[in-house]
Amino acid sequence: MVVSVYYSNMHSIKLTREDLVELIQMKELQHDNLVPFLGACSDDDRICYIVQYCSRGTLQDVLNDRNKKLDWSFKLSFVMDIVKGMAFLHKSFVQLHKKLTSHECMVDNRWVVKITGFGLRAFKSPDKMNETLDEFYNELLWTAPEVLRSNIKNLGSQKGDVYSFGIICHEIVFRMYPYEETGLSAKEIIHKVMFSTDGIFRPAMSSHKSTSVSPSMLELIQQCWDENPASRPTFESISKMILKSSNKTNANIVDNMLEKLEKYANDLEKIVEQRTKELVEEKRKTDILLHSMLPPFVAEELKAGHKVEPMMYQKATVYFSDIVGFTKLSSQSTPMQIVDLLNDLYGTFDDTISKHNVYKVETIGDAYMVVSGLPQVTERHVVEICNMALDLLGIVKTFRIRHRPEMTLMLRIGIHSGPCAAGVVGHTMPRYCLFGDTVNTASRMESTGEALKIHMSSSAMEQLSVHPEYHIELRGDIELKGKGTMTTYWLLGKRK
């Protein structure tokens, strides 16, 4: 247990029967707002008494520490702690404090103010040997004027304690040392308190009108340091006045903290709920963006930290298209005009292909590549690609270029069906890529086709031929680089 030890300057002490009775009474004196007396030592040259240790120091230390932010609930709690402690003390055998100052108010680790410095007359030196004149007058700043005018040492009264409380209350409310705003020395202040001819001399209130202190608290402080002791209230009446003005049945710091914690918990639930909604919405946006760049199952595997193994698909149909004369158009346009053109065109294409069971692989410049049959397997892959190709061809015929509205885009389309391998390539900005002869042949179909026509390979035509609603026309044999001669077809549309 940690304790505070107060040594006396006396070299010897002789305890009377009254002193022994007081020690027993002090040990039995227990209150939440009084520092408990634990024991004493009367050995020569080791005369001391022991009390409970308060970890936060004196009230004045707490008030002077500007790093500690004390709101009104803390200040009100400090005031009420002193009031309750003094009210109990005045009813006890001690009856009065005599030396009540902010130095004699200790703050424990729970932010509770406890009063010390009362009783134990036998262990306290009548004169402090090392005390300077300034220290002597500084300790008198809390002393009532009628006590200052008396020649009797250690004179005190309950009304004098109330006066001292008024000075402490001013310290708490405004966090200022007594009479700090005057700029006078302690000796000059004491002289003015005792003999001022300009009315009573007290710490200033007018300079603090801008604070959020209630007028009732300022009025209470002035009543406590009234020049006439009989006009000063008792601590019991002070307690009632404070509770009435604050509309509280209790101003305990623990209750205030619990109230704040409850309010914070309620607010925190709302904040967490709001943040959760925002997180879900951001996750949804992220998933949409990720799924627009990679197939959904691939995106989920990569998010989980798994390696995506490449796969072989036996049946797929690949679509390629590009713009005939794009190089010439680019040379006659600004870079920003080309960006706007491709963004408008492929934005429209993207909206259209979302209606079909296809996957857009990539766009490189004016080239547009789409596949069906992977990564989502479907037996209707050639139908999906052909329907999409007809829709895109219809769109491009009516599409208008912003900077060349008179011009019609000449889209060239190639389609081929066959086996295909697919996998994720790269760690930074990974891409889902297609590999195999089917991809190369589809690209050749596009490059050997004609503007505003859909060029099909024989394998794609054979799979589409089981669907009689399509109008297909033979183009003939063409020479493909690396493939030799191949019979190809034009997809003209659907039969009405």
C-alpha positions as CSV (number, residue, x, y, z in Angstrom):
1,M,0.0,0.0,0.0
2,V,1.4,3.4,-0.9
3,V,1.1,6.1,1.8
4,S,2.1,9.8,2.3
5,V,4.3,10.5,5.3
6,Y,4.3,14.0,6.9
7,Y,7.3,14.7,9.1
8,S,7.3,17.3,11.9
9,N,10.1,19.8,12.7
10,M,9.8,18.9,16.4
11,H,12.5,16.8,17.9
12,S,10.4,15.3,20.6
13,I,6.7,15.0,21.5
14,K,4.8,14.3,24.6
15,L,1.3,13.0,23.9
16,T,-1.4,13.8,26.4
17,R,-4.6,11.9,27.0
18,E,-6.4,14.3,24.8
19,D,-3.9,13.7,22.0
20,L,-4.3,9.9,22.3
21,V,-8.1,10.2,22.2
22,E,-7.8,12.4,19.1
23,L,-5.6,9.8,17.4
24,I,-8.2,7.2,18.0
25,Q,-11.0,9.5,16.7
26,M,-9.0,10.4,13.6
27,K,-8.5,6.7,12.9
28,E,-12.2,6.1,13.1
29,L,-13.1,9.2,11.0
30,Q,-14.0,7.8,7.6
31,H,-15.6,9.6,4.7
32,D,-15.2,9.3,0.9
33,N,-14.0,12.9,0.7
34,L,-11.6,13.0,3.6
35,V,-8.0,11.6,3.3
36,P,-7.9,8.6,5.8
37,F,-5.5,8.9,8.7
38,L,-3.5,5.6,8.9
39,G,-1.2,6.1,11.9
40,A,1.6,8.1,13.6
41,C,5.1,7.8,15.0
42,S,6.1,9.6,18.1
43,D,9.8,8.5,18.3
44,D,12.3,11.3,18.9
45,D,13.7,12.8,15.6
46,R,11.2,10.7,13.7
47,I,7.9,12.4,14.5
48,C,5.4,12.0,11.7
49,Y,1.9,11.0,10.8
50,I,0.8,8.8,7.9
51,V,-2.2,9.2,5.6
52,Q,-3.5,7.7,2.4
53,Y,-1.5,8.5,-0.8
54,C,-3.5,10.4,-3.6
55,S,-1.8,9.7,-6.9
56,R,-2.9,12.9,-8.8
57,G,-1.5,15.3,-6.2
58,T,-3.1,18.4,-4.9
59,L,-6.1,20.1,-6.5
60,Q,-4.0,23.1,-7.3
61,D,-1.6,20.9,-9.2
62,V,-4.4,19.5,-11.3
63,L,-5.9,23.0,-12.0
64,N,-2.5,24.3,-13.0
65,D,-1.8,21.5,-15.5
66,R,-3.1,23.0,-18.8
67,N,-2.7,19.7,-20.5
68,K,-5.6,18.3,-18.5
69,K,-8.9,19.4,-20.1
70,L,-11.6,19.8,-17.3
71,D,-15.1,20.3,-18.5
72,W,-17.9,21.6,-16.3
73,S,-18.9,18.2,-15.0
74,F,-15.4,17.7,-13.6
75,K,-15.3,21.1,-12.0
76,L,-18.8,20.6,-10.5
77,S,-17.7,17.3,-9.2
78,F,-14.6,18.8,-7.5
79,V,-16.7,21.5,-5.9
80,M,-19.3,18.9,-4.6
81,D,-16.5,16.7,-3.2
82,I,-15.1,19.5,-1.1
83,V,-18.6,20.5,0.0
84,K,-19.5,17.0,1.1
85,G,-16.2,16.5,2.8
86,M,-16.4,19.8,4.7
87,A,-20.1,19.2,5.7
88,F,-19.1,15.9,7.3
89,L,-16.0,17.5,8.9
90,H,-18.0,20.3,10.5
91,K,-20.4,17.7,12.1
92,S,-17.5,15.5,13.4
93,F,-15.4,15.9,16.5
94,V,-13.0,18.0,14.4
95,Q,-15.7,20.7,13.9
96,L,-13.5,22.9,11.6
97,H,-10.5,22.8,9.4
98,K,-8.8,26.3,9.9
99,K,-6.3,25.9,7.1
100,L,-8.5,24.9,4.1
101,T,-6.7,25.7,0.8
102,S,-6.4,24.1,-2.6
103,H,-3.1,22.6,-1.3
104,E,-5.0,20.7,1.3
105,C,-7.4,19.2,-1.2
106,M,-5.9,16.0,-2.7
107,V,-7.1,14.2,-5.9
108,D,-6.9,10.4,-6.0
109,N,-6.7,8.1,-9.0
110,R,-10.5,8.1,-9.5
111,W,-10.5,11.9,-9.7
112,V,-12.2,12.2,-6.3
113,V,-11.2,15.2,-4.2
114,K,-10.3,14.4,-0.6
115,I,-9.6,16.9,2.2
116,T,-6.5,16.6,4.4
117,G,-4.6,18.9,6.8
118,F,-7.1,18.9,9.7
119,G,-6.7,17.7,13.3
120,L,-3.5,16.1,14.7
121,R,-2.5,19.4,16.5
122,A,0.2,17.6,18.5
123,F,2.1,16.5,15.4
124,K,2.1,19.9,13.6
125,S,4.8,22.4,14.2
126,P,3.6,25.7,15.6
127,D,6.0,27.5,13.3
128,K,7.5,26.3,10.0
129,M,11.2,26.7,10.4
130,N,12.2,27.0,6.7
131,E,9.2,29.1,5.6
132,T,10.0,32.4,3.8
133,L,8.0,35.5,4.2
134,D,6.4,35.1,0.8
135,E,5.4,31.5,1.6
136,F,3.8,32.7,4.8
137,Y,1.7,35.3,3.1
138,N,0.8,33.0,0.2
139,E,-0.8,30.5,2.7
140,L,-3.0,33.3,4.0
141,L,-4.6,34.0,0.6
142,W,-7.5,31.6,1.6
143,T,-7.9,33.0,5.1
144,A,-11.0,34.9,6.1
145,P,-10.5,38.7,6.8
146,E,-11.8,38.4,10.4
147,V,-9.2,35.7,11.1
148,L,-6.5,37.8,9.5
149,R,-7.4,40.8,11.7
150,S,-7.2,38.7,14.9
151,N,-4.0,38.4,16.8
152,I,-4.9,34.9,18.0
153,K,-2.8,32.2,16.3
154,N,-4.6,29.2,14.8
155,L,-7.9,31.0,15.2
156,G,-10.6,29.6,12.9
157,S,-14.3,29.1,12.5
158,Q,-16.8,27.2,10.4
159,K,-17.7,30.4,8.6
160,G,-13.9,31.0,8.0
161,D,-13.8,27.6,6.3
162,V,-16.7,28.6,4.1
163,Y,-14.7,31.7,3.1
164,S,-11.8,29.5,2.2
165,F,-14.1,27.3,0.1
166,G,-15.2,30.4,-1.8
167,I,-11.6,31.1,-2.8
168,I,-11.1,27.5,-3.8
169,C,-14.3,27.5,-5.8
170,H,-13.1,30.5,-7.7
171,E,-9.8,28.6,-8.5
172,I,-11.8,25.6,-9.8
173,V,-14.2,27.6,-11.9
174,F,-11.7,29.8,-13.6
175,R,-8.5,27.7,-13.1
176,M,-6.6,30.7,-11.7
177,Y,-4.4,31.1,-8.7
178,P,-6.1,33.3,-6.0
179,Y,-5.8,37.0,-7.0
180,E,-3.6,36.1,-10.0
181,E,-5.2,38.8,-12.2
182,T,-4.2,41.6,-9.7
183,G,-0.5,41.4,-10.3
184,L,0.1,42.2,-6.6
185,S,2.4,40.4,-4.2
186,A,0.8,38.1,-1.5
187,K,1.7,40.6,1.2
188,E,-0.1,43.5,-0.6
189,I,-3.1,41.3,-1.3
190,I,-3.4,40.3,2.4
191,H,-3.1,44.0,3.4
192,K,-5.9,45.0,1.0
193,V,-8.2,42.2,2.2
194,M,-7.7,43.3,5.8
195,F,-7.8,47.1,5.4
196,S,-9.1,48.1,1.9
197,T,-10.9,51.4,2.0
198,D,-12.5,50.9,-1.5
199,G,-14.9,48.2,-0.3
200,I,-14.1,44.5,0.1
201,F,-11.2,43.1,-1.9
202,R,-11.7,39.7,-3.6
203,P,-10.6,37.9,-6.8
204,A,-12.2,39.6,-9.9
205,M,-15.3,38.2,-11.5
206,S,-15.9,40.8,-14.2
207,S,-13.1,39.6,-16.5
208,H,-14.7,36.2,-16.7
209,K,-18.1,37.1,-18.0
210,S,-17.4,35.3,-21.3
211,T,-17.1,31.9,-19.6
212,S,-19.9,29.4,-19.5
213,V,-20.2,29.5,-15.7
214,S,-23.8,29.8,-14.5
215,P,-24.7,33.0,-12.7
216,S,-25.9,31.0,-9.7
217,M,-22.3,29.6,-9.2
218,L,-20.9,33.1,-9.3
219,E,-23.4,34.3,-6.8
220,L,-22.6,31.4,-4.5
221,I,-18.9,32.2,-4.6
222,Q,-19.6,35.8,-3.6
223,Q,-21.9,34.6,-0.8
224,C,-19.1,32.4,0.5
225,W,-16.6,35.2,0.8
226,D,-19.0,37.8,2.1
227,E,-17.3,40.2,4.5
228,N,-19.9,39.4,7.2
229,P,-19.4,35.9,8.4
230,A,-23.0,35.6,9.5
231,S,-24.1,36.1,5.8
232,R,-22.1,33.1,4.6
233,P,-24.0,29.9,4.0
234,T,-23.3,26.6,5.6
235,F,-21.9,23.7,3.6
236,E,-25.3,21.9,3.9
237,S,-27.1,24.8,2.3
238,I,-24.3,25.2,-0.3
239,S,-24.8,21.5,-1.3
240,K,-28.6,22.1,-1.8
241,M,-28.0,25.3,-3.8
242,I,-25.5,23.6,-6.2
243,L,-27.7,20.6,-6.8
244,K,-30.8,22.8,-7.4
245,S,-28.9,25.0,-9.9
246,S,-27.4,22.1,-11.7
247,N,-30.7,20.1,-11.8
248,K,-29.0,17.0,-10.5
249,T,-29.6,14.8,-7.5
250,N,-25.9,13.9,-7.5
251,A,-22.8,15.5,-9.0
252,N,-20.5,12.6,-8.5
253,I,-17.7,12.3,-11.0
254,V,-18.3,8.5,-11.4
255,D,-22.0,9.1,-12.2
256,N,-20.9,11.8,-14.7
257,M,-18.4,9.4,-16.3
258,L,-21.0,6.6,-16.5
259,E,-23.5,8.9,-18.1
260,K,-20.9,10.0,-20.7
261,L,-19.9,6.4,-21.4
262,E,-23.5,5.4,-21.9
263,K,-24.0,8.3,-24.3
264,Y,-20.7,7.5,-26.0
265,A,-21.8,3.8,-26.3
266,N,-25.1,4.8,-27.9
267,D,-23.3,7.2,-30.3
268,L,-20.7,4.6,-31.0
269,E,-23.3,2.0,-32.1
270,K,-24.7,4.5,-34.6
271,I,-21.2,5.4,-35.8
272,V,-20.3,1.7,-36.2
273,E,-23.6,1.0,-38.0
274,Q,-22.9,4.0,-40.4
275,R,-19.3,2.9,-41.0
276,T,-20.4,-0.7,-41.6
277,K,-22.9,0.5,-44.3
278,E,-20.2,2.7,-45.8
279,L,-17.8,-0.3,-45.8
280,V,-20.3,-2.6,-47.4
281,E,-21.0,0.0,-50.1
282,E,-17.3,0.5,-50.7
283,K,-16.8,-3.2,-50.9
284,R,-19.6,-3.4,-53.4
285,K,-18.0,-0.7,-55.6
286,T,-14.6,-2.5,-55.3
287,D,-16.1,-5.8,-56.3
288,I,-17.9,-4.2,-59.3
289,L,-14.6,-2.7,-60.5
290,L,-12.7,-5.9,-59.9
291,H,-15.3,-8.0,-61.7
292,S,-15.2,-5.6,-64.7
293,M,-11.4,-6.4,-65.0
294,L,-11.4,-10.1,-64.2
295,P,-14.0,-12.9,-64.2
296,P,-15.8,-13.1,-60.9
297,F,-14.5,-16.5,-59.9
298,V,-10.9,-15.4,-60.7
299,A,-11.3,-12.2,-58.7
300,E,-12.6,-14.1,-55.7
301,E,-9.7,-16.6,-55.8
302,L,-7.2,-13.8,-56.1
303,K,-8.8,-11.9,-53.2
304,A,-8.5,-15.1,-51.1
305,G,-4.8,-15.2,-51.9
306,H,-5.1,-18.4,-54.0
307,K,-3.2,-19.1,-57.2
308,V,-5.5,-19.3,-60.2
309,E,-4.4,-22.3,-62.4
310,P,-4.8,-22.0,-66.2
311,M,-7.6,-24.0,-67.7
312,M,-8.3,-25.6,-71.1
313,Y,-11.7,-25.2,-72.6
314,Q,-12.7,-27.5,-75.5
315,K,-15.5,-25.3,-76.9
316,A,-15.4,-21.6,-77.1
317,T,-16.1,-18.8,-79.7
318,V,-13.9,-15.8,-80.0
319,Y,-14.9,-12.4,-81.4
320,F,-12.5,-9.8,-82.8
321,S,-13.3,-6.4,-84.2
322,D,-11.5,-3.2,-85.2
323,I,-12.2,0.0,-87.0
324,V,-11.2,0.2,-90.7
325,G,-9.2,3.4,-91.4
326,F,-8.6,4.1,-87.8
327,T,-4.9,5.1,-88.4
328,K,-6.0,7.7,-91.0
329,L,-8.7,9.0,-88.6
330,S,-6.2,9.2,-85.8
331,S,-3.8,11.3,-87.9
332,Q,-6.7,13.8,-88.6
333,S,-7.8,14.0,-85.0
334,T,-6.3,15.2,-81.7
335,P,-5.3,12.6,-79.0
336,M,-8.2,13.8,-76.8
337,Q,-10.7,13.4,-79.7
338,I,-9.5,9.8,-80.2
339,V,-9.9,9.1,-76.5
340,D,-13.4,10.5,-76.5
341,L,-14.3,8.5,-79.6
342,L,-13.1,5.1,-78.2
343,N,-14.6,5.9,-74.8
344,D,-18.0,6.6,-76.4
345,L,-17.9,3.7,-78.7
346,Y,-16.7,1.0,-76.3
347,G,-18.8,2.4,-73.5
348,T,-21.8,1.7,-75.7
349,F,-20.4,-1.7,-76.7
350,D,-19.9,-2.6,-73.0
351,D,-23.5,-1.8,-72.2
352,T,-24.6,-4.0,-75.1
353,I,-22.5,-7.1,-74.4
354,S,-23.8,-7.1,-70.8
355,K,-27.1,-8.4,-72.2
356,H,-25.3,-11.5,-73.6
357,N,-23.5,-14.4,-71.9
358,V,-20.1,-13.3,-73.0
359,Y,-16.9,-12.1,-71.4
360,K,-14.9,-9.1,-72.7
361,V,-11.3,-10.0,-72.7
362,E,-9.6,-6.7,-73.6
363,T,-9.5,-3.6,-75.8
364,I,-6.2,-2.6,-77.4
365,G,-6.5,0.7,-79.2
366,D,-9.4,0.2,-81.6
367,A,-9.3,-3.6,-81.3
368,Y,-12.2,-5.2,-79.3
369,M,-12.0,-8.9,-78.1
370,V,-14.9,-10.9,-76.6
371,V,-15.3,-14.6,-75.9
372,S,-18.2,-16.9,-74.9
373,G,-17.9,-20.5,-73.5
374,L,-15.4,-19.4,-70.9
375,P,-14.8,-18.8,-68.1
376,Q,-18.5,-19.6,-67.7
377,V,-19.1,-22.7,-69.8
378,T,-22.1,-22.7,-72.2
379,E,-23.2,-24.8,-75.2
380,R,-24.7,-21.7,-76.8
381,H,-21.3,-19.9,-77.1
382,V,-21.5,-19.4,-80.8
383,V,-25.1,-18.1,-80.6
384,E,-24.2,-15.7,-77.9
385,I,-21.3,-14.3,-79.9
386,C,-23.3,-14.0,-83.1
387,N,-26.2,-12.3,-81.4
388,M,-23.8,-9.9,-79.8
389,A,-22.0,-9.2,-83.1
390,L,-25.2,-8.4,-84.9
391,D,-26.2,-6.0,-82.1
392,L,-22.8,-4.3,-82.2
393,L,-22.9,-4.0,-86.0
394,G,-26.3,-2.4,-85.8
395,I,-25.0,0.1,-83.2
396,V,-22.0,1.1,-85.2
397,K,-24.1,1.9,-88.3
398,T,-26.0,4.6,-86.4
399,F,-23.1,5.7,-84.1
400,R,-22.0,9.3,-84.5
401,I,-18.5,10.6,-83.9
402,R,-18.5,13.8,-81.9
403,H,-15.8,15.6,-83.8
404,R,-16.8,14.0,-87.2
405,P,-20.6,13.6,-87.1
406,E,-20.8,13.1,-90.9
407,M,-18.6,10.0,-90.8
408,T,-19.8,6.4,-90.3
409,L,-17.5,4.1,-88.5
410,M,-16.5,1.1,-90.6
411,L,-16.4,-1.8,-88.1
412,R,-14.8,-5.1,-89.3
413,I,-15.7,-8.3,-87.3
414,G,-14.2,-11.8,-87.3
415,I,-15.6,-14.9,-85.4
416,H,-14.0,-18.4,-84.9
417,S,-14.9,-21.4,-82.7
418,G,-12.6,-24.0,-81.2
419,P,-10.6,-25.1,-78.1
420,C,-9.0,-22.4,-76.1
421,A,-6.7,-22.1,-73.0
422,A,-7.2,-19.3,-70.4
423,G,-5.4,-18.1,-67.4
424,V,-4.3,-15.1,-65.2
425,V,-1.0,-13.5,-66.3
426,G,1.0,-11.1,-64.0
427,H,1.0,-10.1,-60.4
428,T,0.8,-6.3,-60.8
429,M,-2.4,-5.5,-62.6
430,P,-3.1,-9.2,-63.4
431,R,-5.0,-9.9,-66.7
432,Y,-7.2,-12.8,-67.8
433,C,-5.7,-13.8,-71.2
434,L,-6.7,-16.4,-73.9
435,F,-4.2,-18.6,-75.7
436,G,-4.3,-21.0,-78.6
437,D,-4.9,-21.4,-82.3
438,T,-8.5,-20.4,-81.9
439,V,-7.5,-16.9,-80.8
440,N,-5.1,-16.5,-83.8
441,T,-7.7,-17.8,-86.3
442,A,-10.4,-15.4,-84.9
443,S,-7.9,-12.5,-85.4
444,R,-7.3,-13.7,-89.0
445,M,-11.0,-13.7,-89.6
446,E,-11.2,-10.1,-88.5
447,S,-8.2,-8.9,-90.5
448,T,-9.3,-10.6,-93.8
449,G,-12.9,-9.5,-93.4
450,E,-14.7,-6.4,-94.9
451,A,-16.1,-3.3,-93.3
452,L,-19.6,-3.5,-91.8
453,K,-19.6,-7.3,-92.2
454,I,-19.3,-10.3,-89.9
455,H,-16.7,-12.8,-91.2
456,M,-17.1,-16.4,-89.9
457,S,-14.9,-19.5,-90.0
458,S,-16.3,-22.8,-91.2
459,S,-16.1,-24.3,-87.7
460,A,-18.2,-21.4,-86.3
461,M,-20.7,-21.8,-89.2
462,E,-21.0,-25.5,-88.6
463,Q,-22.0,-25.0,-85.0
464,L,-24.4,-22.1,-85.9
465,S,-26.0,-24.1,-88.7
466,V,-28.1,-26.1,-86.3
467,H,-29.9,-22.8,-85.6
468,P,-32.0,-22.2,-88.8
469,E,-33.0,-18.6,-87.8
470,Y,-29.6,-17.2,-88.9
471,H,-29.0,-16.1,-92.5
472,I,-25.5,-17.2,-93.5
473,E,-23.9,-16.7,-96.9
474,L,-20.8,-18.4,-98.4
475,R,-17.9,-16.1,-99.0
476,G,-15.5,-18.7,-100.4
477,D,-12.0,-19.9,-99.9
478,I,-9.4,-17.5,-98.6
479,E,-5.8,-17.8,-97.8
480,L,-4.9,-17.4,-94.1
481,K,-1.4,-16.7,-93.0
482,G,0.0,-20.0,-91.5
483,K,-3.3,-21.8,-92.0
484,G,-3.5,-22.3,-95.7
485,T,-6.8,-22.2,-97.5
486,M,-10.1,-22.0,-95.5
487,T,-13.7,-21.8,-96.5
488,T,-15.4,-18.8,-94.8
489,Y,-18.9,-17.3,-94.5
490,W,-20.7,-14.0,-93.9
491,L,-23.2,-13.8,-91.1
492,L,-25.9,-11.5,-92.6
493,G,-28.4,-11.5,-89.8
494,K,-31.5,-13.3,-88.5
495,R,-34.3,-14.5,-90.6
496,K,-37.6,-12.7,-90.0
